[in-house]
Amino acid sequence: MNKPVVLVVDDEVGIVRLCERLLKKEGFRVSTFTNPEKAMEFLSNERVDLLLVDIRMPKVDGFSVVAFAKEHQPDIATLLMTGFGTVETAIRALRRGVDGLILKPFEEGDELVEAVRLALADSQQKRDAAHTEALRPLFDVTKAFLAETHPERLPELIVDAVCNHLRCENAAYYQSSEENDGDLSLLIRRGQAQITRESGEIDEWVESISQADVPLKVSESDSPLLKENKIGSALFVPINHSGIQALIYAGRDSGKTAFREIDLDTLVILARQAAVAIENARLYAELRDYIQQVEDSQKALLQAEKMAAAGRLTASIAHEVNNPLQAVRNCLHLAGRDDLPEVKQDEYFVLAQTELERLTTTVQRMLEFYRPGKVAPKEIDLQEILDHVLGLMRAQFQKRDIVVNTFLPEDLPRVMAVGAQVQQVFLNLSLNAYDAMPAGGMLDIRARKEKQNIEITFQDDGVGIAPDEQANIFEPFISTKEGGTGLGLTVSYNIIAALGGELEFISNKQKGACFQVTLPIGGR
């Protein structure tokens, strides 16, 4: 541990030598002056832990030396010596922030040493209390930093926090960028006085601070650049964390109280919090981009499967559209004959109208399938969704002699879901059953309430799924049928999972395949 440095200032040579001898004997490093002006010059350039100064001296008194010391070294401890101890002197010393007062002549050497130690301890205690008080608000700053997940907004928060917590008029945030070949560039600033040249470029001196990666406290006497910009005191804290290279600057105008060591500590902590917040915000931004890409992929996947299912459905019901059109054409042709009785003409017109209504219903169902539904979940009736899908598939099932049996309780609760998406799942499972029974068969659809869920099973007695293929049926682009896209079950699985449910293949001893859809009642 470094020994404390004590500066002794007294116009009496005997007192200076006595203090030097007593303090060195106790292990202190001591510098002495009988000229207060030279002592102040020393204070401008050398760090001192404690100033021991006489109050009454020619030209410059002890209080002036104390004021000068506090201005240049705000954390210095001060101890006054006087041969005229009065209450007024003590009060004045307290008002000037002096840490101790000792009367001359010293009756014993131990008295001086004890006074120096007490002054150092008192000064340290004040610094610790101020440090704690300064750091307490940083917890709120941490919350504010970490709550911001957009990297482009953080520099402004950082600069505002610097100005508020360090009570300074000037602050700036610089960050390196690829556009600038890795050089620092100004992102945000507060105040008029800046550490830049007239061209706006950052001075090489500031660049060197960043590259040194060491926090720095500078006064205007140390830098012509600060003096030119009328900045009395400045702090610089570089950031080099997880690929982030930046610099935080704080400056106080000339004539204002200089920054202290505690201010530098505060800015270092702010910089570390800022670095973590910037990294978190970048990770959040990357996560948002990734989620957006996944959502876009899912939408594209859903649309691709929907169009594939629509193509299969359209091809299978093409005759359902063509037959009514042909019937309408024939009826209108016959009704237009002049030799046909009016009663017979009316009969043909009624037949044409019936076929048109049948055609309209078929087309309407197709339009509802193509039309995108609302994204927001709402209460839906599974019975209505299933009836709609089976109505859409009825002609195809009849053509292949596929019998559909539904077993749904009348009091089946509603679920929170997106109707169009559940319709897509039911249609995919129905089409899979249709494709699995080319020679006809039976499809049983059952629903039941199980705790807080609704379970719906689709059991067919078709060709089934081979055991070695069952583990991969929900993976994309894997199909068990010729010409299949391999997307139907994948899209259906993702839809049900997004709704808080589950789609699974049920292995049983029955012929064919069984799929179970589980949806939560009221959502999750």
Helices and strands as residue ranges (DSSP letters): E 5-9, H 13-25, E 29-33, H 36-45, E 50-54, H 62-72, E 77-82, H 87-95, E 100-103, H 109-135, H 138-147, G 151-153, H 154-166, E 170-176, G 178-180, E 184-190, H 204-212, E 216-219, H 224-228, E 231-241, E 244-253, H 261-316, H 318-335, H 342-370, E 378-380, H 382-399, E 402-407, E 415-417, H 419-436, E 441-450, E 453-460, H 467-470, H 488-498, E 502-505, E 514-520
